[in-house]
Amino acid sequence: MEFFCYHRDRPGSAALRQALREAHWSYLDRFAAEMIARGPTFEGDVPTGSVHVLDLPNPAAARAFAFDEPGYQAGAYRDVLLRRWRNGLGRTMADFPGGRTGGHRYLVLGFGEGRAADLDPPADRDELIAYGPLLSDDGTAWLGTAALLRAPDAAAARAVLTAGRYAGIEVHRWQFGGRPS
């Protein structure tokens, strides 16, 4: 089962997140085989959160992953968005043909309302890093859509989701995660 996890930073927690950097990476190292995508979000140069998309055995394992994370345990996050997810591209971020660098990268979150939308990736997949619907724990109800992509700007990133089909859409600057080389 695939899960989308977004830890959103608590305002003023940048120093705490920096202090926990090695603990965070060490924790994530334990999930390397399960990781589909990961990386921080930003506003300007200030980190605002941490995205993790993983393949885990069940919702209980996903909750354990989200709430045992060192930053969460230390109070660095204001909240956690955790949803079942379906990998519409069938690949990991490591398989993205555009590579780890170059261009602007974004996280786009569409919060569902009404009939399901954007269940399948758009036909032009070249700039998509990860894409899929956000689902209920049992995988039966559509709750929205999440995408990681490369785009020229935030407006172009937002356009990956169908306008007017969501209660709200968030766009966050994002970058590939992992230990620096």
FENVENRA-V939497 format. One record per run of one state. SS is the DSSP state (A for helix, B for strand, O for the rest). FROM is the first residue (numbers start at 1). TO is the last residue. If there is no record, write none. Layout:
SS_FROM_TO ; SS_FROM_TO
This chain:
O_1_1 ; B_2_9 ; O_10_13 ; A_14_19 ; O_20_20 ; A_21_29 ; O_30_31 ; A_32_34 ; B_35_43 ; O_44_45 ; B_46_55 ; O_56_58 ; A_59_68 ; O_69_69 ; A_70_74 ; O_75_76 ; B_77_85 ; O_86_92 ; A_93_95 ; O_96_103 ; B_104_112 ; O_113_127 ; B_128_135 ; O_136_141 ; B_142_151 ; O_152_153 ; A_154_158 ; O_159_165 ; B_166_174 ; O_175_181
